Amino acid sequence: MSNGIRLASLADAVAVQNVSLAAYTTAYAEAVGYVPKPGQEDYRHRIMRGDVFVTEDTSGITGLLALERHADWLLIYSVAVAPVHQNTGIGKSLLSFAGRFARKRGIAEIRLFANKRMVRTISLYERCGFVITRERPHPSRAGEILVDMRKVLK
């Protein structure tokens, strides 16, 4: 795909899982004390649906974007960058790709959510044009709050 982003294949499944686990462990375990579902997920079913995109370099997969398609909006289920490649622009590139992906399909809105305590992550999303739409209780972790965000594409 464009800008070094391509559709993941089943051959990438283990690397995708490893990058996701490493990224979420580094970010979440330190901030909230646990690794969230996307960090522990087996992405094969999402890869088979064509909903996972990856970035890579000579060392292998460096980042991933997992999407969920809805009738009139697109959910970014996960965006994860290998810890050694964080703060290099890969995350922003993946978020930008999600916008291009949605526009090509006539979708005008992207949504995502994050734990409220992930202040740096939420700040990145805001710098990329997402706005907070609401806060809600985490469905499976009592006392945790999720922040829903959206970006309307122009």
N, C-alpha and C positions, 0 to 999 in steps of 0.2 A: 504494500500500500504506500501512499505518499509519505514523505518525510521519514522514511525508515520504519514505518508502522505497517505491520502486515497481519493478516488473519492467522490466528494460531491453528495449528494442526494437532492431531492426537499425539504425534511424536513430541510435541512441546509440553504435554500435560505434566510430567514430573517437574520440569524446569519452571513452569508456571506456578505450580504448587509451592515449590521451594522459594521462589521470589516472593510470592504472596505471604508465606509463613514468616520469612525473614523480615519483610517490610512491616507487617502488622505486629510482629513480636517487638521489633525495635521501637516502633511508634507507640503502640497501645500499651504494651506491658509496662513500660516506664510511666506512662501518663495515667492509666486507669487500672492497672493491675491484672489485666487478662488479655488474651488474644481473641478478638471478635471472630464471628462466624466466617467472614470472607478469608481470614488468615488460615483457617483450618479446613477449608472446603476442598473437595475433589472437583476440579473444574472440567473434568472430561465431558459431562453432560452439556455444559455451556459451550465448550469447544465444538462439540458435535452439532450444536444448533447454529454455529457461526457467530457467536456472541462474544468471543474473546479475541482481542488484538494484542500484539506484542511488539516491543522494541527489542533490538538486539545489537550486539557488537561482536567482535571476534571471540569474546569470552563466553558468549551465549545470551540468553534472555536477560534483559536489563529492566524491563518494566512490562506491565500488563494493564489492560483496560477490559473490564467485563461489563457488558451492557444488558439491559432488559428492555425489550421493545413493547410499547403499549400503543393503543390506537392513535393517540394524538400527543404523546410525549415519550421521552426516552429516559430511562433510569440508568445512571451510572451506579452499578452495583458495587464495583470495586475499581479503584485505581491504585496500583502499587508499584513501587520502584525499589529495586534491590538497594539495600542500605549503602553500599559502596558507590552507587550512582545517584543517590539523592542529592538534591540541590544543584543539579546540572541542567535542569530544564526539561527533563524527560516527563515529569508529572504534568507540567504545563502543556507540553506537546500532546500528551495523551488527552487532556481535557479539551484542547483545541480540536483535535481529531474528532472527538465525540460531537462537537458542534457541526463540523463539516459532514460527518456521517448522518446526523439528524437532518440537516438542510437538504442533502441529496435525496432524502426520503420524504420530503415535504413536512417534516416534523419541526414545530416552532418552539418547543420547550424541552429543556433538559432538567431533570431533577436528580438530587442525591441527598444523602443524609450522613450525619456524623455524630459521634458522642460529643455532648456539649463541652466536655473537658478537653477535647482535642483542639485547643485554641489555635495552635499553629496551622493545623490542617484547615480549619474553618477560615482562617485568615487567607490562606492560599486560594481557597475557593472564592472568597470575596474579591481578591485581586484579579481573579479570572472571570469576574462578572456575575457570579452567583449571589443571590440575596436570600437572607433567612426569611422563611415564610411562616414557620411556627416551631415551637418546642413541644415535645410530647414524651411521655414516660416510655422507657425502653420496654418492649413487649416481653422480654424474658429475663431482665436483670433489674430486680426491684431497687429503686433509689437512683437508677441511672436515667439521664435525660438525653434524648436524641434531638438534634437540630435538623429540621428539613430545610432544604435550600432549592432554589430553582434559578434557571437562567432562560430568559426569553430571547430567542434568536431573532436577529433582524435580517 
